[in-house]
Amino acid sequence: MDNFTHRGARSVASGDMHSPPDVATLAIASLATALVLIIFTIPLTTLTSTARTLGAGPGAQAWILSAMSVGAAAALLGSGVIGDDFGRRRTFVAGAVVLALASALGALAPNALLLIMARIVQGLGGGAILACGLGLIGQAYPGVVLARATGIWAAALGAGVAVGPIVSAALDSLAGWRLVYWFSALAAAVFAAVDRALLA
């Protein structure tokens, strides 16, 4: 960790944001954040087909739309504290694993209640990624370069919101809404493996 901190300090002094560990951390944290927002927006374009398949009424549909935000709100502060105490990378990877498992559960959901529970758990995993991803960026980019790094992370937030409905609608039209959740599970699992290998 000391060597990594010294490399970051040298990057600040030289104005260079391109040392390999820093770029990897920023790229992974930003892309994972975009994935969380893509998953968050799934119901915006798949709710009609989902409700038809699961027989979800208006109340259940409202929960499908909002369940992930409930989980994320519950997880953000807690996962930040856990990351501080037990390691941000470990918590970030755990969030990706939870997100993958919850997405797979959503793909297999036989009824609206189980899908709602899966969406809440997706929020728990997504909250850990959001909180610890920004923390990892702050650790990798100390000083004046942090503003540019967090700007890229914030752009990933917007990109996820913008791209999510498009991706979800395309996959839904291709093979149904369950494919969207399988795609989410696969993407989150890939991130979990990559995160563990590449994050400092």
ZIZI-V836731 format. One record per residue. N is the residue number from 0. RES is the residue in one small letter. SS is DSSP state (h for helix, s for strand, l for the rest). PSI is psi as a letter, one per 30 degrees, with the letter a starting at -180 (999 if undefined). Layout:
# ZIZI-V836731
[[N,RES,SS,PSI] [N,RES,SS,PSI]]
This chain:
# ZIZI-V836731
[[0,m,l,e] [1,d,h,e] [2,n,h,e] [3,f,h,e] [4,t,h,e] [5,h,h,e] [6,r,h,e] [7,g,h,e] [8,a,h,e] [9,r,h,e] [10,s,h,e] [11,v,h,e] [12,a,h,e] [13,s,h,f] [14,g,l,g] [15,d,l,k] [16,m,l,g] [17,h,l,g] [18,s,l,k] [19,p,h,e] [20,p,h,e] [21,d,h,e] [22,v,h,e] [23,a,h,e] [24,t,h,e] [25,l,h,e] [26,a,h,e] [27,i,h,e] [28,a,h,e] [29,s,h,e] [30,l,h,e] [31,a,h,e] [32,t,h,e] [33,a,h,e] [34,l,h,e] [35,v,h,e] [36,l,h,e] [37,i,h,e] [38,i,h,e] [39,f,h,e] [40,t,l,g] [41,i,h,e] [42,p,h,f] [43,l,h,e] [44,t,h,f] [45,t,h,g] [46,l,h,e] [47,t,h,e] [48,s,h,e] [49,t,h,e] [50,a,h,e] [51,r,h,e] [52,t,h,e] [53,l,h,f] [54,g,l,h] [55,a,l,k] [56,g,l,a] [57,p,h,e] [58,g,h,e] [59,a,h,e] [60,q,h,e] [61,a,h,e] [62,w,h,e] [63,i,h,e] [64,l,h,e] [65,s,h,f] [66,a,h,e] [67,m,h,e] [68,s,h,e] [69,v,h,e] [70,g,h,e] [71,a,h,e] [72,a,h,e] [73,a,h,f] [74,a,h,f] [75,l,h,e] [76,l,h,e] [77,g,h,e] [78,s,h,f] [79,g,h,e] [80,v,h,e] [81,i,h,e] [82,g,h,e] [83,d,h,e] [84,d,h,e] [85,f,h,g] [86,g,l,k] [87,r,h,e] [88,r,h,e] [89,r,h,e] [90,t,h,e] [91,f,h,e] [92,v,h,e] [93,a,h,e] [94,g,h,e] [95,a,h,e] [96,v,h,e] [97,v,h,e] [98,l,h,e] [99,a,h,e] [100,l,h,e] [101,a,h,e] [102,s,h,e] [103,a,h,e] [104,l,h,e] [105,g,h,e] [106,a,h,f] [107,l,h,f] [108,a,l,k] [109,p,l,f] [110,n,l,l] [111,a,h,e] [112,l,h,e] [113,l,h,e] [114,l,h,e] [115,i,h,e] [116,m,h,e] [117,a,h,e] [118,r,h,e] [119,i,h,e] [120,v,h,e] [121,q,h,e] [122,g,h,e] [123,l,h,e] [124,g,h,e] [125,g,h,e] [126,g,h,e] [127,a,h,e] [128,i,h,e] [129,l,h,e] [130,a,h,e] [131,c,h,f] [132,g,h,e] [133,l,h,e] [134,g,h,e] [135,l,h,e] [136,i,h,e] [137,g,h,e] [138,q,h,e] [139,a,h,f] [140,y,l,i] [141,p,l,l] [142,g,h,b] [143,v,h,f] [144,v,h,f] [145,l,h,e] [146,a,h,e] [147,r,h,e] [148,a,h,e] [149,t,h,f] [150,g,h,e] [151,i,h,e] [152,w,h,e] [153,a,h,e] [154,a,h,e] [155,a,h,e] [156,l,h,e] [157,g,h,e] [158,a,h,e] [159,g,h,e] [160,v,h,e] [161,a,h,e] [162,v,h,e] [163,g,h,e] [164,p,h,e] [165,i,h,e] [166,v,h,e] [167,s,h,e] [168,a,h,e] [169,a,h,e] [170,l,h,e] [171,d,h,e] [172,s,h,f] [173,l,h,e] [174,a,h,g] [175,g,l,l] [176,w,h,f] [177,r,h,e] [178,l,h,e] [179,v,h,e] [180,y,h,e] [181,w,h,e] [182,f,h,e] [183,s,h,e] [184,a,h,e] [185,l,h,e] [186,a,h,e] [187,a,h,e] [188,a,h,e] [189,v,h,e] [190,f,h,e] [191,a,h,e] [192,a,h,e] [193,v,h,e] [194,d,h,e] [195,r,h,e] [196,a,h,e] [197,l,h,f] [198,l,l,k] [199,a,l,999]]
